[in-house]
């Protein structure tokens, strides 16, 4: 009996469920049709390439066959949500602002009504707000610099003199000369005094106090930590020698400690800049950026503050504004290294990846990335567009659920091994730094000085042999002349 009643109930439940789903779908479609202005509309979307945002794949004839990137996925999601279709407008223009009849910008296509939507990375500026309807930002990017990859200097011969400042070396040379002069004076004084006593009736009462060793070699030997010996035990000479030994003991220990620290630190590559302030304070560093892009517009229109200082630096150099990213990269890679390229971090990572793929070498890296300077980036609609509210709601929804961040990380250029933001910018301050070990690279200066010393010793030895042979030859000649007579 229960089985007979259960089957009709199950069939009735399935029918009700199907009807509810159908009515829900119909109600949703009707609501989308009545509540949005995008329902079954056809939009023209202008596309512009930029890392992470959009990448355009073309065939051999230049026709667009596919678009890849976060913007492409976002547009496809919005078209499904609001039930509209679209076509892509491909233009051979890279700059946003209009540069006149011969140099039309991307924004000019929207102002002329040739497109409804601009799929480009657009940063808000007063001029763009006047010409476009800028949508809710879907990406936030930091501004930084591309700099030449710092290289470890293999020639650290100057490490021999770097541990002490110039005035310390001058004081050491003065002390060196003073000790030699004082010991020489004492030697002559006590030698003459010893002779006068020897000439008296009982010369054994006062022995000679003459220093028989070389004073110069003794002072040099103790200074080089090689030691020495002074046979004279007269009190004034012993006081001077003791003071000199104490001075050399302190100096040698201090010198060795500072030298180890210096060669360890000198082995690390030093970047051209570290912060924004380094670019502004150093007159030898030249700033370059893309002409007509957001960074150029914001800096060029600044009247005070940090951007005004950067504006003055740009105007002081005629080649500061590049016509392409590759032109700026070539300037950064030029020698001697003095150019830094300003752009969004995403664009800089793409440039580093492209250069690494071409050269298979890490010649570029990123520096001066302040955590507080983030810029909002979004799409643009034609002015007074009726679709602004729907696009804002849809973009905000994508941002809230995390899809834009997911897609952004998905398409973000991999700049490793040349640059890793986790190792450079995201390092924990409480994390201990790894110990730096000395290697042969750190000690090249010591080996170079040793090689120079050995070369000078060999040359001195050869010169002594030549002088000795010449004297022997002169003696033989003089002996032969005397014998013939």
C-alpha positions as CSV (number, residue, x, y, z in Angstrom):
1,X,0.0,0.0,0.0
2,X,2.8,2.4,0.9
3,X,4.7,1.5,-2.3
4,X,1.6,2.3,-4.4
5,X,1.3,5.7,-2.6
6,X,5.1,6.5,-2.8
7,X,5.4,6.2,-6.6
8,X,2.8,8.9,-7.4
9,X,4.3,11.2,-4.8
10,X,7.8,10.8,-6.2
11,X,6.6,11.5,-9.7
12,X,4.7,14.6,-8.4
13,X,7.8,15.8,-6.7
14,X,9.9,15.5,-9.8
15,X,7.3,17.3,-11.9
16,X,7.1,20.1,-9.3
17,X,10.9,20.4,-9.2
18,X,11.1,20.7,-13.0
19,X,8.4,23.3,-13.1
20,X,10.1,25.4,-10.3
21,X,13.4,25.3,-12.1
22,X,11.8,26.3,-15.4
23,X,9.9,29.2,-13.7
24,X,13.0,30.3,-11.9
25,X,15.0,30.3,-15.1
26,X,12.3,32.2,-16.9
27,X,12.0,34.7,-14.1
28,X,15.8,35.3,-14.1
29,X,15.8,35.8,-17.8
30,X,12.8,38.1,-17.7
31,X,14.4,40.0,-14.8
32,X,17.7,40.3,-16.7
33,X,15.8,41.5,-19.8
34,X,13.8,44.1,-17.9
35,X,16.4,45.2,-15.3
36,X,19.6,45.6,-17.5
37,X,20.2,47.7,-20.6
38,X,22.7,45.2,-21.8
39,X,20.3,42.4,-22.6
40,X,20.8,41.2,-26.2
41,X,22.8,44.3,-27.0
42,X,25.8,44.2,-29.3
43,X,28.9,46.1,-28.0
44,X,32.1,47.0,-29.8
45,X,35.1,46.5,-27.6
46,X,38.4,48.1,-28.5
47,X,41.3,45.9,-27.5
48,X,44.8,47.0,-26.4
49,X,47.6,44.7,-25.4
50,X,49.1,45.0,-22.0
51,X,50.7,42.3,-19.7
52,X,48.2,40.4,-17.5
53,X,45.3,42.4,-19.0
54,X,45.3,41.2,-22.6
55,X,47.4,39.4,-25.1
56,X,46.4,39.3,-28.8
57,X,47.2,36.3,-31.0
58,X,47.3,36.9,-34.7
59,X,47.7,34.8,-37.8
60,X,50.2,35.3,-40.6
61,X,48.0,38.0,-42.1
62,X,47.7,39.9,-38.8
63,X,44.1,39.0,-38.2
64,X,43.1,38.5,-34.6
65,X,42.4,34.8,-33.9
66,X,42.3,34.8,-30.1
67,X,42.6,37.1,-27.0
68,X,44.2,35.8,-23.8
69,X,44.3,37.5,-20.4
70,X,42.3,38.7,-17.4
71,X,40.4,41.3,-19.5
72,X,39.3,38.6,-22.0
73,X,38.0,36.4,-19.2
74,X,36.2,39.2,-17.5
75,X,34.5,40.4,-20.7
76,X,33.3,36.8,-21.4
77,X,32.0,36.5,-17.8
78,X,30.1,39.8,-18.1
79,X,28.6,38.9,-21.4
80,X,27.2,35.6,-20.0
81,X,25.9,37.4,-16.9
82,X,24.1,40.2,-18.7
83,X,23.3,38.3,-21.9
84,X,25.0,40.5,-24.5
85,X,27.3,39.8,-27.3
86,X,30.3,41.8,-28.6
87,X,32.8,42.2,-31.4
88,X,36.5,43.2,-31.0
89,X,37.9,46.3,-32.6
90,X,41.6,46.0,-33.3
91,X,43.5,49.3,-33.9
92,X,47.2,49.9,-34.6
93,X,47.5,52.4,-31.7
94,X,49.3,52.1,-28.4
95,X,48.9,55.5,-26.7
96,X,45.7,56.4,-25.0
97,X,45.7,60.2,-25.4
98,X,44.9,61.8,-28.8
99,X,48.0,63.3,-30.4
100,X,46.2,65.0,-33.3
101,X,44.9,63.9,-36.7
102,X,48.0,62.0,-37.5
103,X,48.4,60.4,-34.1
104,X,45.0,59.3,-32.9
105,X,44.8,57.9,-29.4
106,X,42.7,55.0,-28.1
107,X,40.4,57.3,-26.3
108,X,39.6,59.2,-29.5
109,X,37.8,56.1,-30.8
110,X,35.4,56.2,-27.8
111,X,34.9,60.0,-28.1
112,X,34.0,59.6,-31.8
113,X,31.5,56.8,-31.0
114,X,33.4,54.0,-32.9
115,X,33.5,51.8,-29.8
116,X,31.5,51.2,-26.7
117,X,34.1,49.7,-24.4
118,X,37.9,50.1,-24.1
119,X,39.7,46.9,-22.9
120,X,42.9,48.6,-21.8
121,X,44.8,49.3,-18.6
122,X,43.6,52.9,-17.9
123,X,44.8,54.8,-14.9
124,X,42.6,57.7,-13.7
125,X,43.7,61.2,-14.6
126,X,41.6,64.4,-14.7
127,X,41.8,64.6,-18.5
128,X,40.6,60.9,-18.9
129,X,37.8,61.4,-16.5
130,X,36.6,64.3,-18.7
131,X,36.6,62.1,-21.8
132,X,35.6,58.7,-20.6
133,X,33.5,56.8,-18.1
134,X,36.1,54.9,-16.0
135,X,34.8,51.7,-14.5
136,X,35.4,50.2,-11.1
137,X,39.1,49.3,-10.8
138,X,39.9,45.6,-11.2
139,X,43.6,45.8,-10.6
140,X,46.0,47.7,-8.4
141,X,49.6,48.1,-9.5
142,X,52.7,49.6,-7.9
143,X,55.1,51.8,-9.6
144,X,58.8,51.0,-9.6
145,X,62.0,51.2,-11.7
146,X,63.9,48.8,-13.9
147,X,67.6,49.0,-13.2
148,X,70.6,47.2,-14.6
149,X,71.3,43.9,-12.7
150,X,74.0,44.7,-10.2
151,X,77.2,42.8,-10.8
152,X,79.7,41.6,-8.3
153,X,83.0,43.4,-8.9
154,X,85.7,40.8,-9.4
155,X,88.5,43.4,-8.9
156,X,88.5,44.4,-5.2
157,X,92.2,45.3,-5.0
158,X,91.2,48.5,-3.2
159,X,90.1,46.3,-0.2
160,X,93.6,46.6,1.0
161,X,93.2,50.3,1.8
162,X,89.4,50.6,2.2
163,X,89.2,49.5,5.9
164,X,90.9,52.7,7.1
165,X,90.0,56.2,6.1
166,X,92.5,58.6,4.6
167,X,93.4,60.4,7.7
168,X,94.1,57.1,9.5
169,X,96.6,56.2,6.8
170,X,98.2,59.6,7.1
171,X,98.5,59.3,10.8
172,X,100.0,55.8,10.5
173,X,102.5,57.0,7.9
174,X,103.4,59.9,10.3
175,X,103.9,57.5,13.2
176,X,105.9,55.2,11.0
177,X,108.3,58.0,10.0
178,X,108.5,59.3,13.6
179,X,109.5,56.0,15.1
180,X,112.2,55.5,12.5
181,X,113.5,59.0,13.1
182,X,113.5,58.7,16.9
183,X,115.2,55.4,16.9
184,X,117.8,56.6,14.5
185,X,118.5,59.7,16.6
186,X,118.8,57.6,19.7
187,X,121.1,55.2,17.9
188,X,123.5,58.0,16.9
189,X,123.3,59.7,20.3
190,X,124.0,56.6,22.3
191,X,126.7,55.4,19.8
192,X,128.6,58.7,20.2
193,X,128.2,58.5,24.0
194,X,129.4,54.9,24.0
195,X,132.5,55.9,22.0
196,X,133.4,58.7,24.5
197,X,133.2,56.2,27.4
198,X,135.2,53.6,25.5
199,X,138.0,56.2,25.1
200,X,138.3,56.6,28.9
201,X,140.6,54.5,31.0
202,X,138.1,51.8,31.9
203,X,136.0,51.2,28.8
204,X,134.4,48.0,30.2
205,X,132.3,49.9,32.6
206,X,129.9,51.1,29.9
207,X,129.3,48.8,26.9
208,X,128.4,50.0,23.5
209,X,124.7,50.9,23.1
210,X,124.7,51.0,19.3
211,X,121.7,49.3,17.6
212,X,123.2,46.8,15.2
213,X,119.9,45.8,13.6
214,X,118.3,47.7,10.7
215,X,115.8,50.1,12.3
216,X,113.8,50.4,9.1
217,X,113.4,46.7,8.6
218,X,112.4,46.2,12.3
219,X,109.6,48.9,12.0
220,X,108.3,47.5,8.8
221,X,108.4,43.9,10.1
222,X,106.4,44.7,13.2
223,X,103.9,46.7,11.1
224,X,103.4,43.7,8.8
225,X,102.9,41.4,11.8
226,X,106.2,39.6,11.0
227,X,108.0,40.6,14.3
228,X,111.6,41.7,14.7
229,X,114.5,41.9,17.2
230,X,116.3,44.9,18.8
231,X,119.3,43.8,20.8
232,X,119.8,47.1,22.6
233,X,118.2,47.2,26.0
234,X,118.6,50.8,26.8
235,X,115.5,52.3,28.4
236,X,114.7,55.1,26.0
237,X,114.9,52.8,23.0
238,X,112.8,50.1,24.8
239,X,110.1,52.7,25.6
240,X,109.9,53.8,22.0
241,X,109.9,50.2,20.7
242,X,107.2,49.2,23.3
243,X,104.9,52.1,22.3
244,X,105.3,51.1,18.6
245,X,104.6,47.4,19.3
246,X,101.4,48.4,21.3
247,X,100.3,50.6,18.4
248,X,100.8,47.9,15.8
249,X,99.0,45.3,17.9
250,X,95.9,47.5,18.1
251,X,96.0,48.6,14.5
252,X,96.6,45.1,13.1
253,X,93.6,43.6,15.0
254,X,91.3,46.5,14.1
255,X,92.5,46.3,10.4
256,X,91.9,42.5,10.1
257,X,88.4,42.8,11.6
258,X,87.4,45.7,9.4
259,X,89.0,44.0,6.4
260,X,87.0,40.8,6.8
261,X,83.8,42.8,7.2
262,X,84.6,44.9,4.1
263,X,85.5,42.0,1.8
264,X,82.3,40.2,2.9
265,X,80.1,43.2,2.2
266,X,82.0,44.2,-1.0
267,X,81.2,40.8,-2.5
268,X,77.5,41.5,-2.5
269,X,76.2,43.3,-5.6
270,X,75.2,46.9,-5.0
271,X,72.1,48.1,-7.0
272,X,72.2,51.4,-8.8
273,X,69.3,52.7,-6.7
274,X,67.3,51.4,-3.7
275,X,64.4,53.9,-3.3
276,X,62.7,56.8,-5.1
277,X,64.8,59.2,-3.1
278,X,68.0,57.8,-4.7
279,X,66.7,58.7,-8.2
280,X,65.9,62.3,-7.1
281,X,69.0,63.0,-5.0
282,X,71.6,61.6,-7.4
283,X,72.1,63.9,-10.4
284,X,74.1,61.2,-12.3
285,X,71.0,58.9,-12.5
286,X,68.7,59.6,-15.5
287,X,65.0,58.8,-15.4
288,X,63.2,57.5,-18.5
289,X,59.5,56.5,-19.1
290,X,57.0,55.8,-21.9
291,X,55.9,59.0,-23.7
292,X,52.2,59.7,-23.5
293,X,51.3,57.0,-20.9
294,X,49.8,57.6,-17.5
295,X,53.1,58.1,-15.7
296,X,54.2,60.8,-18.2
297,X,50.9,62.6,-17.9
298,X,50.8,62.6,-14.1
299,X,54.4,63.8,-13.8
300,X,54.2,66.3,-16.6
301,X,51.2,68.0,-15.1
302,X,52.5,68.1,-11.5
303,X,53.1,71.5,-9.9
304,X,54.6,70.5,-6.6
305,X,55.8,67.6,-4.5
306,X,57.5,64.4,-5.6
307,X,56.1,64.4,-9.1
308,X,57.2,68.0,-9.6
309,X,60.8,67.0,-8.8
310,X,60.6,64.0,-11.2
311,X,59.2,66.4,-13.8
312,X,62.2,68.7,-13.5
313,X,64.5,65.7,-13.8
314,X,62.7,64.5,-17.0
315,X,62.8,67.9,-18.6
316,X,66.6,68.2,-17.9
317,X,67.3,65.3,-20.2
318,X,66.1,65.3,-23.9
319,X,65.8,61.5,-24.2
320,X,63.8,60.9,-21.1
321,X,60.5,60.1,-22.9
322,X,60.7,56.9,-25.0
323,X,58.6,56.1,-28.0
324,X,58.5,52.4,-27.0
325,X,59.3,50.1,-24.0
326,X,62.2,48.5,-25.9
327,X,63.8,51.9,-26.3
328,X,63.7,52.5,-22.6
329,X,65.1,49.0,-21.9
330,X,68.0,49.6,-24.3
331,X,68.9,52.8,-22.5
332,X,68.8,50.9,-19.1
333,X,71.2,48.3,-20.5
334,X,73.6,50.8,-22.0
335,X,77.0,51.4,-20.4
336,X,77.9,53.0,-18.2
337,X,74.8,52.2,-16.1
338,X,72.9,55.4,-15.3
339,X,69.3,55.0,-16.7
340,X,66.3,53.8,-14.7
341,X,63.0,53.0,-16.3
342,X,59.7,54.0,-14.5
343,X,56.6,51.9,-15.1
344,X,54.0,49.7,-13.3
345,X,55.5,46.6,-11.8
346,X,53.5,44.3,-14.1
347,X,54.9,46.0,-17.2
348,X,58.4,45.8,-15.7
349,X,58.1,42.1,-15.0
350,X,57.0,41.5,-18.6
351,X,60.0,43.5,-19.9
352,X,62.3,41.5,-17.7
353,X,60.8,38.2,-18.9
354,X,61.1,39.2,-22.5
355,X,64.7,40.3,-22.2
356,X,65.6,37.0,-20.3
357,X,63.9,34.9,-23.1
358,X,65.9,36.7,-25.7
359,X,69.3,36.8,-24.0
360,X,69.1,34.0,-21.5
361,X,70.8,36.3,-19.0
362,X,69.6,38.3,-16.1
363,X,70.5,41.9,-17.1
364,X,67.6,43.7,-15.5
365,X,65.9,43.8,-12.2
366,X,63.4,45.9,-10.3
367,X,64.1,48.4,-7.5
368,X,62.5,51.3,-5.7
369,X,59.1,49.6,-5.2
370,X,57.3,51.6,-2.4
371,X,54.5,49.7,-0.7
372,X,52.4,52.8,-0.4
373,X,52.2,53.9,-4.0
374,X,49.5,51.8,-5.7
375,X,47.5,52.9,-8.6
376,X,43.9,51.8,-9.5
377,X,43.5,50.4,-13.1
378,X,40.3,49.7,-14.9
379,X,38.4,49.8,-18.3
380,X,36.8,52.7,-20.0
381,X,33.4,53.3,-21.5
382,X,32.3,56.0,-23.9
383,X,31.2,59.2,-22.1
384,X,27.6,59.1,-20.8
385,X,27.4,55.4,-21.6
386,X,24.1,53.8,-20.5
387,X,25.9,50.6,-19.5
388,X,28.1,52.1,-16.8
389,X,26.1,50.8,-13.9
390,X,25.9,47.2,-15.1
391,X,29.6,47.1,-15.9
392,X,30.5,48.6,-12.5
393,X,28.3,46.1,-10.6
394,X,29.7,43.2,-12.6
395,X,33.3,44.3,-12.2
396,X,32.9,44.9,-8.5
397,X,31.3,41.4,-8.2
398,X,34.3,39.8,-9.9
399,X,36.6,41.7,-7.6
400,X,34.7,40.7,-4.5
401,X,34.7,37.0,-5.2
402,X,38.4,37.1,-6.0
403,X,38.2,36.1,-9.7
404,X,40.1,39.2,-10.9
405,X,43.0,38.5,-8.4
406,X,43.0,34.8,-9.4
407,X,43.2,35.6,-13.1
408,X,45.7,38.4,-12.5
409,X,48.1,35.9,-10.7
410,X,47.4,33.4,-13.5
411,X,48.6,35.6,-16.3
412,X,51.3,37.6,-14.3
413,X,54.7,37.4,-16.1
414,X,57.2,35.1,-14.4
415,X,60.3,37.3,-13.9
416,X,62.3,34.6,-12.2
417,X,65.2,34.0,-11.9
418,X,66.0,37.7,-12.5
419,X,63.5,39.1,-10.0
420,X,61.3,37.6,-7.3
421,X,59.1,40.0,-5.4
422,X,58.8,37.5,-2.5
423,X,62.6,37.5,-2.0
424,X,63.0,41.3,-2.6
425,X,59.9,43.0,-1.4
426,X,58.2,40.5,0.8
427,X,61.0,39.4,3.0
428,X,60.1,39.1,6.7
429,X,62.0,41.7,8.7
430,X,62.3,39.3,11.6
431,X,63.8,36.6,9.5
432,X,67.5,36.1,10.0
433,X,69.7,36.9,7.1
434,X,71.8,34.0,5.9
435,X,75.5,34.0,6.8
436,X,77.9,35.1,4.1
437,X,80.9,33.0,3.7
438,X,84.2,34.2,2.3
439,X,85.3,32.8,-1.0
440,X,88.1,33.3,-3.5
441,X,86.1,36.1,-5.1
442,X,86.3,38.1,-1.8
443,X,90.1,37.5,-1.6
444,X,91.1,38.5,-5.1
445,X,92.4,41.8,-3.8
446,X,94.7,40.0,-1.4
447,X,96.0,37.7,-4.1
448,X,96.5,40.6,-6.4
449,X,98.6,42.4,-3.8
450,X,100.6,39.2,-3.2
451,X,101.2,38.9,-6.9
452,X,102.5,42.5,-7.1
453,X,104.7,41.9,-4.1
454,X,106.2,38.7,-5.6
455,X,106.8,40.5,-8.9
456,X,108.6,43.4,-7.1
457,X,110.7,40.9,-5.1
458,X,111.7,39.0,-8.2
459,X,112.7,42.3,-10.0
460,X,114.6,43.4,-6.9
461,X,116.4,40.1,-6.8
462,X,117.3,40.3,-10.5
463,X,118.6,43.8,-10.0
464,X,120.8,42.7,-7.2
465,X,122.2,39.9,-9.3
466,X,123.0,42.3,-12.1
467,X,124.7,44.8,-9.8
468,X,126.7,42.0,-8.2
469,X,127.8,40.6,-11.5
470,X,128.8,44.1,-12.7
471,X,130.9,44.7,-9.6
472,X,132.6,41.3,-10.0
473,X,133.3,42.1,-13.6
474,X,134.8,45.5,-12.6
475,X,137.0,43.9,-10.0
476,X,138.3,41.3,-12.5
477,X,139.1,44.1,-15.0
478,X,141.0,46.1,-12.4
479,X,142.9,43.1,-11.1
480,X,143.9,42.2,-14.7
481,X,145.2,45.7,-15.4
482,X,147.3,45.7,-12.2
483,X,148.8,42.3,-12.9
484,X,149.9,43.3,-16.4
485,X,151.7,46.3,-15.0
